[in-house]
């Protein structure tokens, strides 16, 4: 139980080498495993903060990987100017949707089911 005026039990290094320490001067607000902590040094708060940061970085790394894969695919199509491929992908997608919606069965040998399949793959389906 925390009584009024008790301090956080966390020891903080005075220098970058971690040879000398001092006690945190903040008031304790929580007790964990018999030790008192301020909000900043509360182990559960620290863990939640780390998890939030990890989620953020995992999303960022995933985004970087997706961009790299997309760029490599565009480079395979047009090694000289992959950015032109990337710029036109959205327009190609819209054209495929238009063809599907306005041309009902066969378009130059491409069936409507094949167009459905392409659109599904683009959206992440199989």
Residue pairs with C-beta under 8 A, 6 or more apart in sequence:
1 31
2 28
2 29
2 30
2 31
2 36
5 27
6 27
6 28
6 36
7 23
7 24
7 25
7 26
7 27
7 28
7 36
7 38
8 23
8 24
8 25
8 26
8 27
8 28
8 36
8 37
8 38
8 40
8 41
9 23
9 24
9 28
9 35
9 36
9 37
10 23
10 24
10 37
10 38
10 41
11 21
11 22
11 23
11 24
12 21
12 22
12 23
12 24
13 19
13 20
13 21
14 20
14 21
14 22
24 38
24 40
24 41
26 38
26 39
26 40
26 41
27 38
28 36
28 37
28 38
29 37
29 38
29 39
29 42
30 36
30 37
30 39
30 42
30 44
31 37
32 42
32 43
32 44
37 43
39 45
70 86
71 82
71 86
74 82
74 83
74 85
74 86
74 89
75 82
77 85
78 84
78 85
93 119
93 122
96 115
96 118
96 119
96 122
97 119
99 107
99 115
100 112
100 115
100 116
100 119
103 112
104 112
105 111
105 112
106 112
107 115
120 126
